[in-house]
Amino acid sequence: MVLFVDKEELTSQVALKNLDWALEGTDYRCYTAVLEKQYHGAVCLSYEVTEFPTLLVLDSSAQVLLRETRVRNMHEGQIRTLLQTIDSYRTTDL
């Protein structure tokens, strides 16, 4: 799961706070990455991320499974449910 943010926008700050609350007390941090548009412009372009904050869930081939562009409206419970779903598909095969 990748959260694309613009640190200068209030909506991105709210999304970051909700993500932090959702991760609190869990082992799900390993499934998340936060990328700031100011430092990851090429990644934003390759995934066509133009609105911030945007949440992408990627498969093991880096293909988009889910795109949510109104992440500021996702509360911690929704994010935690999404993380639990990702965890349920996790494999230990290397």
C-alpha positions as CSV (number, residue, x, y, z in Angstrom):
1,M,0.0,0.0,0.0
2,V,1.4,3.3,-1.0
3,L,0.1,6.7,0.1
4,F,1.1,9.6,-2.1
5,V,1.0,12.9,-0.3
6,D,1.8,16.6,-0.8
7,K,3.1,17.6,2.6
8,E,2.0,21.2,2.0
9,E,-1.6,20.3,1.7
10,L,-3.9,20.0,4.7
11,T,-5.7,17.0,3.2
12,S,-2.5,15.1,2.9
13,Q,-1.7,15.9,6.6
14,V,-5.1,14.5,7.6
15,A,-4.5,11.3,5.6
16,L,-1.1,10.8,7.2
17,K,-2.6,11.2,10.7
18,N,-5.4,8.7,9.8
19,L,-2.8,6.2,8.5
20,D,-0.7,6.6,11.7
21,W,-3.7,6.0,13.8
22,A,-4.6,2.9,11.8
23,L,-1.1,1.6,12.1
24,E,-0.9,2.2,15.9
25,G,-0.5,-1.1,17.8
26,T,-0.3,-3.2,14.6
27,D,2.4,-5.0,12.7
28,Y,1.2,-3.6,9.4
29,R,3.7,-0.8,8.9
30,C,5.7,-3.2,6.7
31,Y,2.9,-3.1,4.2
32,T,2.9,0.7,3.8
33,A,5.0,3.3,2.1
34,V,4.4,7.1,2.1
35,L,5.8,9.0,-0.9
36,E,5.9,12.7,-1.1
37,K,5.2,14.2,-4.5
38,Q,8.1,16.7,-4.0
39,Y,10.6,13.8,-3.9
40,H,8.9,11.1,-6.0
41,G,7.7,12.9,-9.1
42,A,8.7,10.1,-11.5
43,V,6.7,7.5,-9.5
44,C,3.7,9.8,-9.4
45,L,3.9,10.2,-13.2
46,S,4.3,6.4,-13.8
47,Y,1.2,5.7,-11.7
48,E,-0.7,8.8,-13.0
49,V,-1.1,10.2,-9.5
50,T,-2.3,13.8,-10.0
51,E,-4.5,14.3,-6.9
52,F,-3.2,14.2,-3.3
53,P,-3.6,12.3,-1.2
54,T,-3.9,9.1,-3.2
55,L,-3.7,5.6,-1.9
56,L,-2.7,2.7,-4.1
57,V,-2.7,-1.0,-3.3
58,L,-0.2,-2.8,-5.5
59,D,0.3,-6.5,-6.2
60,S,3.7,-8.3,-6.2
61,S,4.2,-7.1,-9.8
62,A,3.6,-3.5,-8.8
63,Q,0.2,-3.5,-10.7
64,V,-2.5,-1.4,-9.2
65,L,-5.2,-3.4,-7.5
66,L,-7.0,-0.5,-5.8
67,R,-6.8,3.3,-6.3
68,E,-8.5,5.6,-3.8
69,T,-8.1,9.3,-4.5
70,R,-10.2,10.6,-1.6
71,V,-8.1,9.2,1.2
72,R,-8.7,12.2,3.4
73,N,-12.2,10.8,3.8
74,M,-11.0,7.3,4.8
75,H,-11.0,6.9,8.6
76,E,-8.6,4.7,10.5
77,G,-11.0,1.8,10.7
78,Q,-11.3,1.6,6.9
79,I,-7.5,1.8,6.5
80,R,-7.0,-0.9,9.1
81,T,-9.6,-3.2,7.4
82,L,-7.7,-2.7,4.1
83,L,-4.4,-3.6,5.9
84,Q,-6.0,-6.7,7.4
85,T,-7.1,-7.8,4.0
86,I,-3.6,-7.3,2.6
87,D,-2.2,-9.3,5.5
88,S,-4.6,-12.2,4.8
89,Y,-3.1,-12.5,1.3
90,R,0.5,-12.4,2.5
91,T,2.6,-15.5,1.6
92,T,5.8,-16.7,3.1
93,D,7.1,-18.2,-0.1
94,L,10.3,-16.6,-1.3
